[in-house]
């Protein structure tokens, strides 16, 4: 059989890719966009007097590289906003157990200590700025020891502007300086059925509320929306009846993993009932916010039908 002729295949016709051909003298080193994690890396020294600028909405990564390593960062918020501070370490496999400090040097009341929660060694906190602020946030290892540092003690932190995680229909009464009036039982804020009160827990104080029940039998439920939504506040509730006796107390909610507070009782007499809202751990300040939800439903009395049983 004669051999078939060798046919050279034709090259496909070029097409326009809309991308210019590279310059022959170009080195090819094209800068890549930052990765989704560790878009920014801490640069020492970044102590409290030399904080590193912290870009918002992006991860800042670093390590606790020496004993009692304090890593500080600075950022500015130009208007009243809700902020989320998220610090990850243990869930990434790191040995670090971070603690964070938030502070505004121009306003000592706007400061907070963010520690790990009952459910995680990492930090996830959400709080409301009342105005534009220049803030600092510092990270350090919570478990202080001679070996609590090194390359295995890495962390990631991100600060983001977020939507409000709760709703409310009234607010705690405050003066022109932003200070509240209800720090003792003699001057409580009055609340009513259906109220959802936004408030802040000041330092070394309690917030007092009162509800006036005019019917003898009323089912009352009072609860906080705070801890479960990322507030640094760990609240507890105590209720006193018109005689001054404590009739309800709680520092947890409807399950053991929800550290908001919920109390419920049936009022057996008319009068003013006092409600004390306190931090379990004593921590307070303007970032320690809460919403107090109040329900008071009158129980209908039995109707006399005129028919004997």
Secondary structure, DSSP 4 states (H G I P E B T S, - for coil): -PPPPP-PPPPPPP---SSPPPPTT----PPPPPPSS-SEE--S---TTSPEE--TTS-EEEE--STT--EEEEEEE-SS-EEEEEEESGGGT-S--EEEEEEETTEEEEEEEE---SS-SSEEEEEE-SS-EEEEEEEEESS-STTS-STT-EEEEEEEEE--S---SEE--B-TTS-BS-SSGGGPEE--TT-EEEEE--TT--EEEEEEE-SS-EEEEEEEESGGGT-S--EEEEEE-TTS-EEEEESS-SSTT--S-EEEEEE-S-EEEEEEEEETT---STT-EEEEEEEEEEPPPPP--S---
